[in-house]
Amino acid sequence: MIRINLLPVKELTAEVGRRQELVIASLILGLTVALAATLYVFQFYRLYGLGTEVASLKKEIEPLNVQLKEVGDLQQRVKALEQKIKVIDDLTKKKVGPVKVLESLSLATPSRLWLTEFKETGGNLTVSGLAVDNQTVADFLKALSTFAYFNNVDLIETTQVEEQGVPLKKFTIKSQLSYQPPPPPAPPQKAGPGSAPATKEGKKS
């Protein structure tokens, strides 16, 4: 009977298997390294391209920032001019307005009524005085309401008093005061027969 020793063949087969595994592992490792290197290079060039694009956009934005700054400066100058115009307008109102208000107040005051107090605070007006009767106070209230300088004219109180033996009505009226009322509506271009005459300046239409 012939005996064959198979041990070296098994060892050789095992060695070949191990070498194949090492070769496969090396190939996998090499492919992984190559893939990682490829991804790194790709990301590097991508970041480089984005950096170049950002730099280009910054150059384009710089002139726009200058223009925005110029626009902001112009807006500030316009705002400063508007404030100056407002100050001039307010001064004009304060110079001309009181004259018109006092003129309107004088025109609205009946002959049998005397004013004793004229007080204005923050656009709120308080007028006090004496009249011969309630009807005269009512006439004054109605006349005052026709002028555009006085709004929301309201009688606060009336009391019976006596001055040097003469019975009189003491009254207090409050109103909102406007030194520059809105302009009256423009008259029609063609006035037909029987049309109403134009309203007096300073009076409500």
C-alpha positions, 0 to 999 in steps of 0.5 A: 500500500502506497502512502502520500504525505498531504501535509505540505500541500495543505500548508501550501494551499493555506499560504496561497490563500493568505497571500490572496487575502493580503493582495485583496486587502492591499488592493482595497486599501489602495483603492480607499487611499486613492478615492480619499486622495481624489475626494481631497483634490476635488474638494480642494479645487472646489474650495479654491473655485468658491474662494475665487468666486467670493473674491470676485463678488466682493469686488462687485459689491464694493462699488455698491457699498459706496453707492449705498453710502452716498444714498444714505448721505443724501437721505440724511441731507434731505432729512436735515433740509426737511427739518429746516423747512419744518422749523421755518414753517413753524416760525411762520405759523407762530408769526402769522397764526396768532394775528389771524386767530385774534382777528377771528376772535374779535369778529366773533365777539358780540357787542354785549360780551366781554372777554376776560381770559384767553389761554392756549396750551398745546393747541387747547384754548380756554376762553372766559368772559362775561355776557349780558345773557345766555343768548349772547353767549350762545351767539358767541359760541355759534360765531366762533364755530364758523371760523376754521381756527377754532374746532370742537367749540364747547361751552363748559359752564355758565354762572350768574354773577353780579358786577357793580350791581349789574347781573351778568353771565360768566362763561367758560368756553374750550376749543381746539386751536389751529393756527393754520387751518386747511385751505378752503375748497377751490371755487368752481370755475364757472359760477351759475346764476344764483350761486352763493358768494365765496366764503370769507377767508378764515371761515369754515365752508 
